[in-house]
């Protein structure tokens, strides 16, 4: 299920799209921020509170395609072409709004190519790497 939400951070509102897995069955309660008044009435179902660690992204459009989960800048490339990787192994790191997000292997295989460089600006959904095998 896809939900469109408005999140306020340091007084600035952001519209975000959140994907909630179909097998997510824990009831979610709206959370009021003690730091600021909400700019919109709370939605009937808010996403769970974000963990303190950066989220890990497993986004891929096709088998072996590794795509950027968000617009940002590449701050680390941890693998090189020809290297065997495991399912879920971190391949790159994307920074957006001072938060690092790990981009992980959507499947086990060999890194066929890396299509970006450290410092490069990337768009959400941009192809970053390909895996084979």
C-alpha positions in Angstrom: 0.0 0.0 0.0 1.3 3.5 -0.9 0.6 6.4 1.4 1.2 10.1 0.7 2.1 12.0 3.9 3.3 15.4 4.9 6.1 15.5 7.4 7.4 18.6 9.2 11.0 18.8 10.1 12.5 21.9 11.8 9.4 23.8 10.8 9.7 22.9 7.1 7.0 20.7 5.6 7.9 17.8 3.2 5.5 15.7 1.2 6.6 12.1 1.2 5.4 8.8 -0.3 5.7 5.8 2.0 5.3 2.2 0.9 3.8 0.0 3.6 4.3 -3.8 3.0 1.1 -5.9 2.6 2.3 -8.1 5.5 2.6 -5.2 7.9 -0.2 -5.8 10.3 0.9 -3.9 13.4 -1.6 -1.1 14.2 0.0 2.3 13.8 -1.0 5.2 16.1 -0.5 8.9 15.1 2.3 10.5 17.0 2.1 14.2 18.1 5.4 16.1 18.1 6.2 17.9 21.3 8.4 20.4 19.5 5.9 21.9 17.0 2.2 22.1 16.3 1.2 20.0 13.3 0.6 22.0 10.1 -2.1 19.5 9.0 -4.5 17.4 10.9 -2.9 14.0 11.6 -3.6 11.3 9.1 -5.6 8.3 10.2 -2.5 6.0 9.9 1.0 7.4 10.3 4.1 5.4 9.6 6.1 3.9 12.5 8.7 6.1 14.0 12.0 6.0 12.0 14.8 4.0 13.6 17.9 6.0 14.7 20.1 4.3 12.1 19.8 5.2 8.5 17.3 3.0 6.6 18.6 0.3 4.3 17.2 0.3 0.8 16.8 -2.8 -1.4 15.2 -0.9 -4.4 15.6 -2.6 -7.8 13.4 -2.3 -10.8 14.5 -5.5 -12.5 16.7 -8.5 -11.6 20.1 -7.3 -10.9 19.3 -3.6 -11.3 20.4 -1.4 -8.4 18.6 1.9 -8.3 18.9 4.9 -6.1 16.2 5.0 -3.4 16.2 8.8 -3.4 17.7 11.9 -4.9 21.0 12.7 -3.3 24.8 12.4 -3.7 26.9 9.2 -3.8 29.3 9.3 -0.8 30.7 5.8 -0.9 31.1 2.9 -3.4 32.0 -0.2 -1.5 32.3 -2.7 -4.3 34.0 -2.9 -7.7 33.0 -4.8 -10.9 33.7 -8.5 -10.8 33.2 -8.8 -7.1 30.8 -11.5 -5.8 28.1 -10.0 -3.4 25.5 -11.6 -1.2 21.8 -10.7 -1.0 21.5 -7.6 1.2 25.2 -6.7 1.1 25.8 -2.9 1.1 27.1 -1.7 -2.3 26.9 2.1 -2.1 25.9 4.9 0.2 23.6 7.8 -0.9 23.5 11.0 1.2 20.4 13.2 1.2 19.6 15.9 3.8 22.6 14.9 5.9 21.4 11.3 6.2 23.2 8.4 4.7 21.2 5.5 3.2 22.8 2.2 2.4 22.0 0.8 -1.0 22.2 -3.0 -0.9 22.3 -5.9 -3.3 18.7 -7.0 -4.3 20.1 -10.5 -5.0 23.3 -12.5 -4.7 25.6 -12.3 -7.8 28.6 -10.7 -9.4 28.9 -6.9 -9.8 28.7 -6.4 -13.6 29.1 -2.6 -13.6 29.0 0.5 -11.4 27.3 3.3 -13.2 28.1 6.2 -10.9 31.1 7.8 -9.0 31.7 9.1 -5.5 30.4 12.7 -5.4 27.9 12.3 -8.2 24.4 13.7 -7.8 21.8 11.1 -8.5 18.0 11.1 -9.0 15.5 8.8 -7.3 15.2 5.6 -9.3 18.5 6.3 -11.2 20.3 3.1 -12.2 23.5 2.9 -10.0 24.8 -0.6 -10.7 24.0 -3.9 -12.3 24.5 -7.4 -10.9 24.6 -10.6 -12.9 24.2 -14.2 -11.9 
